[in-house]
Amino acid sequence: MAIGCSGFESSSRLYLILYFVDCIPCTEDLFQCDNCRCISKSWLCDHNNDCGDNSDEAHNCSRYNCRPGEWACPHNGKCISIYNVCDNKRDCDKDEDEVMSCSWINCGVLSCDNKCRSTPSGGVCHCNVGYHITPDNNRTCVDFNECGQWGYCDQGCQNKVGSFECQCTDGYTLVGIRTCRAQNSDDMRLYIIDEGNLLSMDKSGDITQKLSLSDTQDIELDLRNNQMFWVNKSKIYRASIDNWTEKQLLPIKGLINPTQILYDWVGYNLYYLDEEAIRIDMYSLSSKLQRNIISDNIRTPKSFTIDPIHGYMFFVDVGRKSKRNSAKIERAFMDGSHRLDLKLNKLLLPVSITVDIINERIFWVDSHLDHIETVNYHGLDRRTILSGGIQVPSALSLAVFEDYVYWTDATKKGVLKVNMYGGDPEQIYETRGNIVGSIKVSHINKQPEPEKYPCKDNICQQICIISHTTDNSGLGYRCLCGAGYQLADDSINCTKIDKFILFASMHAVRGIPVEESDTYSVDAIQPIIGPSRGRNGRNYVAVDYIAENETVFFSDVRNLVIYQGKLGDSDPVPLVVNSIRTVEGLSVDWMSKNLYFTDYAQRTVSVVRIEQPGDRRDIIKDLGNPRSIVVNPLKG
């Protein structure tokens, strides 16, 4: 049962009515929160307020991971200083630290190594700073390894008996005991898209530069060459940061709806995510060739990030909307191989992911759970940075710099930041009511110098891509081939693909080699995509082609069109538009140059002359459900 309220005004008085609401029972696999919300039972006692009223952390939660010198409040596991227990000041939410049973009665029996503190249970041992109680006897103090814990050091850490020492990598300076600050830290800039403008702001949110970039979905920076990339209306451009009006259109084919671009400053490659095409592809800025990286076993890619220093990419697949807990985060080599599901539970709608290269951690935001979380590259040591619908109501895009997480939020309509080791979030920028999307950090330390450039002296015929020399370590490179080619046996040269399977996926007509069973990501042809026809999207079903002149025909049942195009051409044209409904079968008579097709909705089999497509004839009518057709011109 939950408590609700309503109100009304009469004259100058406001009346509130409290009422009780019976909760709709949750299914057996879910836990009923006190406020009627249903959550997974696996989320109980995980130190996250998933219910919103903290009732998931108060039901029979007996073990809490507090730091040395802290005490866990029995009701919800909140950690308070041991010195705040039984001090006549209420620190726990339910006042459990200040009760009549506070006493030192057990201290004499315990014979503590260091200290004993009065508690509601009669006293507990605790240790000097740098030590903690061993669980063997609850009285002996042993060295506490701060380096194995979250938040003691920004970057490197060296444990010492009774203490620890923080260390910073090149390009950073230790400030105080734990904090690593980037050299020229104040030069850091945040780039966001706001109302058709690209805004540059400092870490406090003060605008330092404003550029007009309408209809831009995402931007990326090449800091060492002082250039920027951006996505605009399904095209990707490049320009100098200082002279962005002199833009260059990159000759990338087959783009449908690219939503994110990332730059590999080690391999000199550009990666991009096309949500509608359900692909992650790359474009070589050296060879001017493009290549598919991820396209199989992926349902709804939402965001990805790369670490060229360690040779990894991470991507988010939110899965099926109708299937609970289908979202996942995967790790792969930057060539798309060696994919690994990190097996993270409690993922519902992760919409943005970014990487901390120095600490080898990924950060993501879940817009359904209202969480910002992080794990290491192996999917371990999971930490919640911030949670709750009030603090993270509708996060869209995420970035990390030093010990701060920055994000854009649709509800708060601006940019916020929070220290990843604790503290309250702060809104540093607010728009005039419009929604801010992508956010990127600009500082040279975000693109650190590698120990070596593996692709610098490569011998690849077409594309060099950052990868690993072994399964787990050793940064190296791998040769790949552009669309229409596959790697030869020497793993260096490329050979043209002559035999391939032509098929229609929902968003593109593709070809894959027939020789290998694991080459779904190899494009035997440049994917063929019809022009955008408004909000209907695309749904390609039937396909056939004439080998003699490499002409392809395919149907779009959502837009009621049959297209004609050429292999390697990403700009096909409509062949048949009028009076068709659901063409699910196509077959070409390559001898007489006629195109036969079935129409499921009209229950017909029809034929048109390819050279005169307006001359259409229905040769069979009143069929049941015609879905496929094949003709054999050799036998008539």
N, C-alpha and C positions, 0 to 999 in steps of 0.2 A: 504494500500500500504506500502511496506517495501523497504528499501534501501539495495542493495547488492553491492559487488565490486568484480572485478577480476583483474589480473595483468599479465604482461609479461615483459621480459627483452630484451633490444636491445642495443648492445654494453655495455656501462657501466651505462646505465640509466634504471631505473625501472619505468614502466608506470602503473598507476592504473586507472581503468575505473569504475566509479560509474554508477549504473543503477537502475531503479525502477522496482520492481516486484509486480504484482498484486496478492493479497492474495487469496487463494482458500477459498470461504466463509465457515464459520463454520455452523454447524447445529443450529437450533433455540434454543436448550437448552444449547448452549455453547457461551462463550464470545470470541470475536475476539481481540487478543492483537495487539498492534501496530506493532509487529514483525511477525505477521501472525499466531502465535501459537493459538491454541484453548484450552480454559480451561473452567471448570464448572463455571456457573454464581454464584454459591454459594460461590465461592472462592474470589469474589470481596470484596475489603475493609476489609480484615481480617488481615492486617498488615504483610502479607507474599508476597514476590516477586515471585508469581507463573508464571508470564509471562516471567520473565528473564530481561525485560526492565522496570519493575515496572509500566507498564501501567494499570495493574489491580488495583493498589492502587491510581491512579490519576483520575479515572473517577467518578466524583460526590461523592467522599468520603468526608463526612462532619464531622464525629465524630471520634476522636482519643483518646486513653487512655494514655495520658502522665502523668507522676508523678507530684506531687506538685513541683512548682518551674521550670516547663518546659513549653515550648510553641510548638504547633504543626504547622509545615510548611504546608500551605494550599494545596500544590501540591500533596504531597505523605504521609503526616502525620508524617514525621520524627520529632522526639522530640529533641529540643535543649534547652539549659538553657535560662531562661527568661532574664538573664543578657546579653545574646548574641544577643538579638533582638534590632534592631536600635542602634547598637554600631559601625556602619561604617565598619563592617567586615562581609563578606558574609558567612553564615553558612548553609542556606537552599540550596538544589540542584538547585532551580530556582531563587535564590536570593530574595525570597519573604520577608525575614526578613529585607531587606534594600531597602526601596522604598521611594519615595518622600513624601508619606502620613504619615511617622513616626511622631508622635506627642504625647503630654501629655494632649491634649485638654479635654479628658473625666475625668481626674483624680480628678478635683475639684468637679465635679458632683457626682462621685461614692462614695466619703467619705470612702475610704478603711480602714478597721480595722488596717492593718499593713503597706503595701507598695503599690505603684502604679508604673507601668513601661510603658515607651513610647513604642507603638507598631504601626504597619501600620493602625490599626483600631482606633487609637486615645487614647490608654492607657488601661491597664487592672490591676485589683487588684491582688496581690500575697501576700503570707504569709511568716512568719518566718519558719525556719526549724522545722519540726514536726507538722505543721498545714497545712490545705488546705482550699481553698475557698469552701463554701457551695454552691451548685447549686441553692439554694432557692433565693438568691439575688445577687450573684456574687461579694459580697463585704465583707461578714463576714467570719472570720477565725475560724475554729473548729479543734479539734484534728484529726490528720491523723493516722489511724491504720496501721502502717507499717507491723504488723504481718499478716495482711490479704493480703499482696502483695508478689509477687515473687521476691526473690533475696535479701531481706534485711537481712535474717539470713540463715546460712547453715542448721541448725536443729531447735531447739526450739526457741520460741520467746515470750516475755512478753511485751505487750503494756503498755506504761505509757503516761500520759498527756504531749504532746509535745516531746516525745522521745520513745525509746524502748530499750529492753535489750535482747541480744541473749544468748541462753543457749545450752550446748552440752550434749549429752547422755554419759553414762559410756563408758570409753575407748577412749574418745576424750577430747581435751583441747581447750578452746577458745583462739584463736590467734587474737589480735586486737579487733575490734568491732564485726565482723560478722562471721569470719571463724572458723570452727571446724577442728582441725587437729587430726588424729588418733595418739594415743600413739605408739611410735616406727614407725612413718609414713614412715621413710626411709627403713624399712624392707619390704615394699610392693614390690611385683614382678608381672610382666606381663608375662604370658605364651602364646606363639604363636607357630604354626606349620609353619616352613619355609623350603621348599625343603627337606622334609623327616627328618628334625631335630626339636626337641622340644627345643625352646629357652626360657630361663628365662632372663628377663631384668628389670632394675630398672625404676623408673618413668621418667628418662631422656632418656631412650632408650639404655643404655649401657648394653651389654650382660654380664650376670653373670654366666650362666650355659648353656651347650649345650649337648643334649641327642639325640641319633639316634633313631628315631621312624618313619620308612617309612610307607606309605599308611595309615596314621592316619587321621581320619576325625574330631575327637573332643577329648578333654580331660576334666577331672573334678578332683577336689581336695577334699580330706577329711583332713582338716587342723589340726583337733584335734587328729587324729590318724596317721598323717604324711603318708598318702597313696594317691595314684592317680589312676584314672580310665581312660581308653581310648578305643576308637572305632577303630578297625583295620580290614578291609576286612570282614565286617558283623559279627565281633565277638567283645566282650567286655572283657577287661582284667583289672586286679588289681595288684598293686605292691606297695612296699614301695618307697617313694620319694627318699630315700637315697640309695636304692638298687633295682632300677627299672628292672634290668635284671632278677631277680627272680620273674617273672610274673606268675600270676594265671589266667587261663581262667575261667570266670564265666559261669556256666551251664545254660545259657539262651537259650531257644529254639525258633525257628520260626522267627529269625531275617532275614530280607531281605536287607534293606539298612538303618541301623540306622545312623542318621546324627548328633544327639545331645544327650548328657547325662548330667544329673544334680543329685547332691547328696543332700539328705535330712538328715542333721546332727542331727535333732531332733528325727525323727522316724527311722533312720538307714535304709533308703530305697534308691534305685537307680531308677531314672526315665529316660526313654529314648524315643526319638521321631524317628519313622521309617517312613520316607517320602513316600517310595514306598508302604508300607503296609497301609498307611494312619491311623496310630494309635499312641497314646501315652500310653506306658505301664510302669509298675514298677516291680522291682525285690527286694524282701525282703532279705537283707543281714543277717537277723536273722534266718528266717525259710527256706531260699533257695528256695522260691516259687515265681512264677511270676504271674502277673495279668494285664489284660487290664484295662485302666483308661478312655481313650477317643477314641471312634471309630465311633460313630454315629453323623449324622448331621455335618460332617466336610468333606471338599472337598480337599483342598491342604494345609495341615499343614506345616508351614515353620520354625517356631521357637517357643520355649516356655521358661518360667522361673518360679521359685517357690520361695515362701516365707514361710518356715516352722515356723517362729516365729509367724506369723499371720494366718497361715493355708490356704494360697491361692496359686493357680497356675494361670498363664496367658498364653494364647497361640494365635498365629497368624494363621489365615486361609486366604490365598490369594484368595480363591474361583476359579471361572472359568475364564480362559483367555478371553473367548468370551463374558463375561458378565461384563459390566462396573460397577464399584463401588461394586463389590461383596466381596472385602476383608473386614475382620473384626478382631477385637481383643476381645477375651472372657476371662472372669474371672470364676473360678470354685473353689470349695473346692479341697483339694489335693487327695480326693478319686474319683474325677471326677463328683461329684454331684453338685447341685445348680449352674448350669451354667448360666452365665449372659453375654449377648452381651453388650459391653460398648457403642454401638451405636455411634461410631466415624465416622464422615464423612471425606472426603478427604484422603482416604487410597487407594493406587493403588497397590504397591508391597512392603509391609513391610517384610523385610527379616531377621531381628534380633530383639529380644526383651530382655530386662534385667530389673532388679528390684533394687530399692533403698529401703531397708528394713526400715531404720531409718525414712525416710520422707514419707514412704508408697506411693511411686510413681513408675510408670513404664516408661521406655524409649524405644523407637524403632527408627529404621532407615528405611526410604522408599527409595529404590534404584531407583525407577522410578521418584519420585518427588524430589529426592535429598534433603530430609529433615531429620534432627534428632529432634524428638519431645518427649514430656513427658506429662502425665496426672496423676492425683492421682488415687487411687485404685477404685474410683467410676466413673472414666471416665470424671472427671471435672477438671477445672483449667488447660486447655491445653496451653502448652507453646512450642514455637519453639526455639530450642537450636542453630541450625545452618541450613542454607538452601543455595541452589545454586549449580549448576553443577560444578563450579570451586572449591568450597570448599568441597563438598561432592559428587564427581562424581560417585563412584561405591562402596559404603560402603557394607561390607559383614557381620561383626560381631561386637557386641557392648559390652562394659563393663563400669561400673561406680565405682569410688572410690573417697571419700571425695567430693570436688566440681568440679571434672573433669570427662568428658566423654572421653573414649578411644575407638577407632575403627580401624579395618583393612579395607583397601581400595584396590580394584583390579586395578583401574586406576593408583593411586599413588604408588601402589606396596609397601605397608609398613604399619606402625602404626602411627596414628595421635591422638592428644588430643586437647580438647578445654574446657575452663571454662564454666560450664553450665549457668552461670549468665551473660556471655558476654565476648567478646574478640575475637581475631583472632586465628584460628586453627594453630597448630604447628605439623609438621611431626617429630617424634622422632626416627623413624627407617625406613630405606629403604632397600629393598632386592636387590639382584643382577639381578632383572628382572622377578622373579617368583612371583606368587600371594600368599599372606598370607590369611589363612582362619580364623579359630576360635581364639578368644582371651579370656583369663580368668585372673582375678585378684586374687593374693594370698596374703592375710593378715588376721590375726585371726579375725579382726573386721568384715570381710565379712561373717563369720559364728558365730554370737554372741551367747552367752549362753542364753538359754530360762529361763523363770521363773520356768518352770517345764518340765519334760520329760514325756508326757502323756503315751507313750508306755512302760515306764520302768517296771511297775508292772501290765501290761495288762493280761487279762485272755483269750485272743483270742486263738482259737485252731490252726489257721494257720497264718494269716497275720494281723498285727496291722499297721494301717495307720493314719497319722495325719489328723484330721478333726476339726469340730466345735461342741460345745455342744448345740448351738442354731444356727439359720439361719445367724446371723450377728456377733456374738462374742463368746468368751469363747473357748479357745483352748482345744481340747480334742482328743479322738481317736475313731476309728471305726474299727470293725473287718471285714475282707474280706476273701475270699477263693481263692485258686489257681485254675488254669484251671482244669475243670472236676468236680468242686464242687460248691455248692451254700450255702449261709448262711441259717442256720436253724432258726426256729421261735424264739429261744432264743437270736438271733443276736450275738452269741458267737461261737457256734460249726458249723461245715460244714458237709453237706451230699452230697454223690455222685449223680451226675445228670444221671438218667437212661433214661429219655425221653427228646429228643431234636430234633430240626430241623437241618438237615444237608444241607448245601448249598455251592455253589461255588461263592466266590467273585472274583474280577479281579485278586487279588494277593495271595489268600489263600483259602483253604477249611476250613470252619468254622462250628461250631455247637452252637446253642443258645437254652436255655430252652424254652419249650412250655407253661409253666404255666403263665409266666408274660409277659406283653406287653411292659415293659420298661427295659428288660434285654439284650438289644443288646450288651452291653459291657461285659456281662458274657460269658466266653468261656466254653461251655459245653465239648469241647474237646480242646486239644492243637492244635492251627491252623496248618494245614498241608501245607507245601510249597515245591514245587519241586525245584531241583537244578537250579542254574543260568545257562542260556544257551546263554551267550553273551549279545549283545546290544539289542536283540529283546524284552527283558523284559518278562512279563508274562501276560496271559489273560485266566484264567480258566473259563470254561463255564458249562460243563456237569459234573454231579457227581452221583454216586450210591455206595451202599456198601452191603456186606454180613454180616448180624448180627451174624451169627454163629461163625465166627472167627474174626470179627471186621476188615475186609479188605475193604479198600476204593479204588474206581476207579474214576479218574477225567481226563478231557481233557484240554489241553492247545492249543488253536487255533492259537496262535502266533508262537509257536515253533513246531506245528504239532506232538504232543505227547499225548499218553494216559498213565497216571501214575497209579501205584499200590502202596498202602501204608497201614499202620496200624493206627488205632485210637491211638492218643498219640505219634505217631512217626512223627518227623519233617523231615525225610529223605526218602521220597518215591523213587521208582525206575521206569524207563520207562518200560511199558508193550508192547505197540505197537508204533513203530516209523516210519516204512516204509510205503509208499503208502497211507498216509492219509493226508487230507487237512484241512477241517473245521468240526471237530466233535463237534456238538452242542447238541447231544442227546446220553445218555448212559442208558442201563438197564441190570441188572445182572439176569441170571437164576441161582439162588443159589442151585438148585437141581442138574443140570447137569454141573454146573460150566462153563457156557458159558457167554460171554460178547457180547451183541448186541449194535451196534452204528450206527448212521446216519452220513453221510458225505455230507454236503450241497454243496460243490464245485463239488464233483464227482457224486452227485445225486444218492447215493446208500444207502442201508441198508446192513450192513455186520455183521458177527459174527466171533469170535475167541474163541478158547479154552483157558481158563485162564492158565492152566498148560502147554499148548503148543501154545503160542501166535503167533508163526510164521505160524500156520495153520489157515489162514484167508480165508473166503469165502464171496463173494458178493451174497446175497440171493435175493435182489431186485435191479434192475438197471433202469436207465432212469426215475427217479422220477422227480417231479417238484422242490421243494425246501424243502427237508426233514430236519427238525430241531429238532424233539423230538421223543422219542420212549419209550414204556413201554411194558414189557412182564409179563405174569401171568403164572408161571410154574405149578401152581396147576390145571389149566384148559388147559394147553398145547398151 
